Structures are given as structure tokens and as C-alpha cells.
Amino acid sequence: MVQVSATVASARSASRQLWGALGDSTAARAALAELESAVSDLDSAEAVVAANGVLPLLHLAQAVRRAPDLSPIPGQPPSALACADAALLVLARLVAIVEAELRPSGWTVGELEEGGPVFYIDPEDEPHPAHPALHSDETAEMLSTERCTLYSLPRVTMPLAAGGPGGAILWPVWVDRLTATAACGDLAVLTVADLEDQTGCPARHLILGTWEGPNGFRESELELEDGAPAGAHLENWYQVTLAGIALLAARGCGRILVLGLGGGGVTAFLARHSPRSRLEAVELCPEVVDAARSHFGLPGVDQLTTHVGDAGAFVAAAEPGTYDVILVDVYTSGIFPPSLATEAFFQTLRKAVAAGGTVAVNAGADEAAAALRGTFQAVFGAQGKALVDPVDAENVVLVAGATVSPAEWGTVVTASRQANATSNIPDYPFGLESVTQMDGEQLCVQWGAPTEERIEQDEVLSASAGRKKASKQGKIKVPGNTDTTGSTPKPGNDPKDTMWDLFD
């Protein structure tokens, strides 16, 4: 049996007490006093991370507005100030422990300019954005997730220059919301600055469970672009894939069920680009639904009905053939719920989807995705396929259902363009450029920044010559290659204009 030191146990306990003390300054101050005594070395610091104590520390520290020298701006409650000062002290101690471990090898931590982001400075005075242990995947994989998060803290927990309301300091990671939920554990909504490009837009993260740092797993992400309305764009490959499948299969007016709401990105996108479809979303945690509406722009539109409850029970109770499309995105803290990774669940999906309808499942990656794929295909047979991210294979989407011709996809795109013609959406965001069916087996999607020349073309892929070319060559060239926001190309993200392929 592994012995746990008293300081490690105390650090864990006090970190969890902070979550229970949200809104109670007396209880929070007692937990902070225990943390001040417990945090003294790498093990106790790592225990704070493991118990998800960093986010409530940031939340308490940010409850008081401060000037650039960290002095509090006058007129704030003394109780909040006492908690904020104590939280800052613990955060500073965590950073100091990381710095102390670096010092023997000649590394330091510091700013390149006053009020700028923190860097890790090597013995030759060269700055680096990451701790030296995180410079390569090989070295990072040798560390625990908690240690990797701990090593990121100097860069993300130290305040930046003034620029907030009333001249207050800004933070690299701002805690918008913390809630200890009954159904989903710890919930956090964060606004994360772009430390690589301070002129870049920040992103909003939805976290369920333990925070793994700004580059760790999150349930949802939304880039906070000026002027971009809800549902204007999607953030990653699997979301684009799920949304593309739904738009194709619903033919613009079907009934779509989304299991697992998260930040509502896919649901908001479908509400915007398929306004005649009827949407239903099922989410286990009511606090997640509230966060999707308050912080991620989930629209309150008549076509969308949101249900709070268990996805498996909801689908099991559905009448046969109710839905044209069912999207399953139920990952929580990076884990597909074991209760849903069963043939019984997939059988209920098959029953609930209409004849000729489509089921698509975000299966995650690696061994878990392989096991889920086997279960999926045991139910759907040869109809069940696996879509694999061709860039870095981070995600697999399982799909069973009818394929759609390029001409039908062109109709969907044209309808969305017309519906959003007067919207204030930067750079024409409809990144799902084309879909082609090849030999009845392979489905291929292009997404990229459409040029004026492409926009002026007739309906996407509707011309006979275009369809023949797609069938012959296996893909259609799209000028450029970007994310769905239509921004400039990302280095190293050029999968030959093909964003996903289907493999048997």
C-alpha cells in the first residue's frame, strides 16, 4: 500500500474544500490556511493539481480587481480581499516550487517585458513558451498529467499587464464560472488568452472534471471573435464532421437528435445553417445546459428543444423511427461513458432512427475508439463505417446511414448561403465546402477558405463535369486550406485539401 504524506493528504483535502466553499468566504479562508501550510514541495503541489485546486485558487484571486503592481483597487469587500490575498500566496508558492526545480539546471522563469507573458528562460537566456520537460512528446509522456499541468502554471497563473475594467490587471486564464455539479462533477468555464499572439482572440473553454491546463482536454472550445454570432463556425475536425453528416442526412428539414450538448457548438451551427430542421439535444447535467446558453451562445430558438437527463434512457424511450439523424457526442472528461459503450445502447439508436436515417458517434481516439468501433459495427454491420481525422488521427467518428450526392450537398450549402446572406459573419464561415461520394464506399469532405471565384461558381459540385472529376480523382481541389472560420492557413495543416476520409 502506497503511503501518502500528511502534507499531500492535507493539500488534497483543502483543495476539495475550496470547491465546497464557493460563495462562503469563511470556509474558503479556512481551506486556504490549510493549503498555505501543506504546499511545500513537488508532491504536495501536484496534489493540489490532482484535486483540481488550481481553478478555485484562480477564481478567488480574481475576485478582487488589482492594479498592475497587484495592489487592490480601493472599495472592495475585506472578506474577498483576505481570500484573494491568500489564494495569490498559494499560487505564488506553486510557481516557486516549479522554479526551484528548474534552478539547478540553469533555467529561470520570467517576463521578457513588463506586463507581458511569462517565459521559461534557458541557460543561454533564450525564452521558451513551455517548461523544458514539455518540449517533446517523448519527455512529456513520461510525466503524469498532474505534473504536466503543474509545469504550465507559471505561464498561465501569473497576471498580465493592466487593460481590464478600471485599469485592472488581466489574467492569461480567467475563471468565468465554477460549479460543483451533482451529475458531472466539477464544471468550469474559462477564458484563455492567446499567449503566443497577444493580438489573437481569446478562447472560451468548458471543462468538466480536473483541469489539465490551457492545452489539456476540454469539453468545448469557442474562439471569441468579434462580431461572430452563435453557430457561425466550428472549432475542430470532429465537430465539422458531425455537423456535415447531419446537414447532409437531414436534407435541410429533418429531425435531428444530439446526445451530449457540451458547449452547444454543433447544435448552434445546425440551428443556424439548417433553420428548417427540428433539433433536440439531451444533456445529463443541467449546469452544462446553463453554461452553453450563458457563455457559449446556444440560441434559444423555437426549433431547438433541450432535455436534461440520461442519453441512454432518453433514446430507449423514443418511438421507433423518430429521428432522421442522431449525433452522439457524450464524452465527459475524455471518457466515453461505459454504460453507453454497449451493443444494447447502439441497438436503441438503430431503433430510434428512421429508415434511411443516419447515426454518427464521436468515438474519441486510440484503443477506446477501436473497441467502440467493434461494438458499433456489431450492430450496424457493413453499414457502419469509421471516419478518421487524416491530420493527426486525434478523433474517429463512426457513422451508419445513407450517403448523399454532391448535388444534394450543393443544395444544402446554397440554402445556408441564402439564409445567412445578410449576417455579420467574418470571412464567410461556411467551411464545409463540398462532399463527394466515391464508388459508393468512400465519403470525402473538403473544407477551406472559399475564394470569390469559387463563390461565383454555380451550385457547389452540381455540374456534371465536377461530379465526374470527383469520382475519377477521389477529391476536388479547394484553393487554400483553413479551419472553418475561413482564416489564414495553419502551418502543417494541409491534408491535401481533404479533411476526412472513410476507411473500412
Secondary structure, DSSP 4 states (H G I P E B T S, - for coil): -----HHHHHHHHHHHHHHHTTT-HHHHHHHHHHHHHH--SHHHHHHHHHTT-HHHHHHHHTTS-B-TTSPBPSS--HHHHHHHHHHHHHHHHHHHHHHHHHGGGT-EEEESSTTS-EEEE-TTS-EESS-GGGSSHHHHHTS-HHHHHHHHHHHHHS---B-SGGG-B--SEEEEEEEEETTTEEEEEEEE--SS-TTSPPEEEEEESS---TTS--SEEEE--TTPPTTS---SHHHHHHHHHHHHHHTTS-EEEEE--TT-HHHHHHHHH-TTSEEEEEES-HHHHHHHHHHS-----TTEEEEES-HHHHHHHSPTT-EEEEEE---BTTB--GGGSSHHHHHHHHHHEEEEEEEEEEEESHHHHHHHHHHHHHHHGGGEEEEE-TTT---EEEEES----HHHHHHHHHHHHHHTTTS--TT----EEEEEEETTTEEEEEE----HHHHHSSSTT-SHHHHHHHHHHSS---SS---TT--SPPTT--STT--BEEE-
